[in-house]
Amino acid sequence: MASAKKTMTLNLTDAEMSALEALSDKKDLNKTSILRQALRLYQVIEARLEKGDKLYFEDDKTKEKAEVVML
C-alpha cells in the first residue's frame, strides 16, 4: 500500500529552477521525481556520515580524491 502523498510549495531561485529543469530534461524525469531522488540520496549520505564514513569524489585519471563536506 502506497503512503499518502502531501503537497508543498517550493520557492526556488531562477538558477535553482534552471538546474532542476536541466536535470529533469537530461534524465527524462519530471521535477518531482528529481527532487525525490535528491532527497533519498541526501538521506543515504547523512546516514553514512552519521556512522563516521566519509564521502569522496575520485578523479578517474589521476586517482586524486576530494572529500565532500556536507553541512
N, C-alpha and C positions, 0 to 999 in steps of 0.2 A: 504494500500500500504506500503510495507516494505521500510525502509530507505536504501539509498545506503550504502554499506559497504566499508571500507577503509582497506588497508593492511599496516602493520607496521612490523618493525624488532624489536625484543626484545632481549636484551642481559641479560642473567641470569648467576649467578654463578652455579657451579656444585651442591651446596647444594640447591639453589633455584629451579633448574631444577628437582632435585630428589624429592623435596617436591611437585612440580607441577605434576610430573608423578605419585607419590604415591596417591595424591588426585584424579587424573584422573582415576587411576585403582580402587580405593576404591569406587568412586561414579559412575563408569562406564559411564563417560562423557569424551569427548575429551578435550584437554588442552584449546582450545579457549572457550569452554563453562564454564570451571572452572574460567578462567580469567574474563569472562563477569559477572558471578555470583559474583565474588570478587569485581568487580568494582561497581555493583549495591548495594552490601552490604555496601561498603565504602561510597557511596553517601547517603544512608539512615542514616548511623551513623553520617556522617558530618552534615546532615540536622537537626538531633535531637540535636547534640551537639551545633549547632548554636542557637537553640531555648533555650538553657540553661539546657537541660536534661543531665543526666549522664549515663554512661554505666557501668554495674557491672556484674561480674560472682558470682554466689552464690553456695556454696557447698551444695549439697542436704542433706547430713547427718548432718553437723554441723550448717548449715544456715549462715556460715561465708561468708561475702561479700568482694570482692576485686574490686576496681574501675579500669577500663581500661582507661589508659591515651593515647590519640591519639596525634600525632604530627601535 
